[in-house]
Amino acid sequence: MIKKIIFFFAWLGIFLMSITGIVYVVVPTYLVQFNTYIGTLSYDIIVFIISALYFVISILKFLSLFERSKDYEIKTEDGVVYISSGSVTSFIREILSKDKEISNIRVETSKKSRKFNIKVRLDMLSNGNISGKSSSIQNEIKSKLADKMGLEVGTIEVKISKLSVKDSSGSEE
């Protein structure tokens, strides 16, 4: 926690120094000129570019402080386990790729409070029972994530991008 406070004040200092540099170049009457080298056009351009660069970097740093973590955090009795969203995505793809009727799998994950929401887009070859198949996909994803990774799943959206229906003889229509 102390490190975070120190880094916050360091970035705040960089931000204030960049604003001071920009003000010094744009409106030099507010600040005192120190010697003859300070105040030449080339020096002013260099100070302005460096100050503007640090200004942009510090704004980006402040904005990144408010981003939500995409990693999933599971607290156990021994400590905390972090699972990346990429791991969850590849795990879901692996689960669904075992089904021969499903192809072109695209997975998006998001975290809302303690629950994880999943959107799955896929192409499906079905025998006509689409709602039953999508329901079984949802149940399988939810149970496997709970059993294997210990994740609490909120909603699972299954979006079928392309649907092919096979007839009773087993060929596609």
Backbone hydrogen bonds, N-H to C=O, Kabsch-Sander energy under -0.5 kcal/mol:
donor,donor_aa,acceptor,acceptor_aa,energy
5,I,1,M,-1.9
6,I,2,I,-2.5
7,F,3,K,-2.8
8,F,4,K,-2.2
9,F,5,I,-2.3
10,A,6,I,-2.1
11,W,7,F,-2.6
12,L,8,F,-2.3
13,G,9,F,-2.3
14,I,10,A,-2.3
15,F,11,W,-2.3
16,L,12,L,-2.4
17,M,13,G,-2.6
18,S,14,I,-2.2
19,I,15,F,-2.1
20,T,16,L,-2.3
21,G,17,M,-2.3
22,I,18,S,-2.2
23,V,19,I,-2.7
24,Y,20,T,-2.4
25,V,21,G,-1.7
26,V,22,I,-2.8
27,V,23,V,-2.6
30,Y,27,V,-1.4
31,L,28,P,-0.8
39,G,37,Y,-0.7
40,T,37,Y,-1.3
44,D,40,T,-2.5
45,I,41,L,-2.3
46,I,42,S,-2.2
47,V,43,Y,-2.7
48,F,44,D,-2.5
49,I,45,I,-2.6
50,I,46,I,-2.5
51,S,47,V,-2.6
52,A,48,F,-2.8
53,L,49,I,-2.4
54,Y,50,I,-2.5
55,F,51,S,-2.2
56,V,52,A,-2.4
57,I,53,L,-2.5
58,S,54,Y,-2.5
59,I,55,F,-2.1
60,L,56,V,-2.5
61,K,57,I,-2.2
62,F,58,S,-2.4
63,L,59,I,-2.4
64,S,60,L,-1.9
65,L,61,K,-0.9
65,L,62,F,-0.5
66,F,63,L,-1.1
67,E,64,S,-0.9
72,Y,83,I,-3.8
74,I,72,Y,-0.5
74,I,81,V,-3.0
75,K,73,E,-0.5
76,T,74,I,-0.5
76,T,79,G,-3.5
79,G,76,T,-0.6
81,V,74,I,-3.0
83,I,72,Y,-3.1
88,V,84,S,-1.6
89,T,85,S,-2.5
90,S,86,G,-2.5
91,F,87,S,-2.1
92,I,88,V,-2.3
93,R,89,T,-2.3
94,E,90,S,-2.2
95,I,91,F,-2.1
96,L,92,I,-2.5
97,S,93,R,-2.3
98,K,94,E,-0.6
98,K,95,I,-0.7
99,D,96,L,-1.3
100,K,98,K,-0.6
102,I,99,D,-1.3
103,S,123,D,-2.5
106,R,121,R,-2.9
108,E,119,K,-2.6
110,S,117,N,-2.4
112,K,115,K,-2.6
115,K,112,K,-1.9
116,F,152,E,-1.8
117,N,110,S,-2.7
118,I,155,T,-2.6
119,K,108,E,-2.9
120,V,157,E,-3.3
121,R,106,R,-3.2
122,L,159,K,-2.1
123,D,103,S,-3.0
124,M,162,K,-2.9
125,L,101,E,-2.7
126,S,124,M,-0.6
126,S,164,S,-3.0
130,I,128,G,-1.4
133,K,129,N,-1.8
134,S,130,I,-2.8
135,S,131,S,-2.1
136,S,132,G,-2.1
137,I,133,K,-1.9
138,Q,134,S,-2.2
139,N,135,S,-2.5
140,E,136,S,-2.3
141,I,137,I,-2.4
142,K,138,Q,-2.5
143,S,139,N,-2.6
144,K,140,E,-2.5
145,L,141,I,-2.4
146,A,142,K,-1.8
147,D,143,S,-2.7
148,K,144,K,-2.9
149,M,144,K,-0.6
149,M,145,L,-1.2
150,G,145,L,-0.8
151,L,145,L,-1.9
153,V,151,L,-0.7
154,G,116,F,-2.4
157,E,118,I,-3.1
158,V,156,I,-0.5
159,K,120,V,-3.5
159,K,157,E,-0.6
160,I,158,V,-0.5
161,S,122,L,-2.8
161,S,159,K,-0.8
162,K,122,L,-0.8
164,S,124,M,-3.0
166,K,126,S,-3.4
166,K,164,S,-0.5
167,D,171,S,-2.5
170,G,167,D,-1.6
173,E,165,V,-2.2
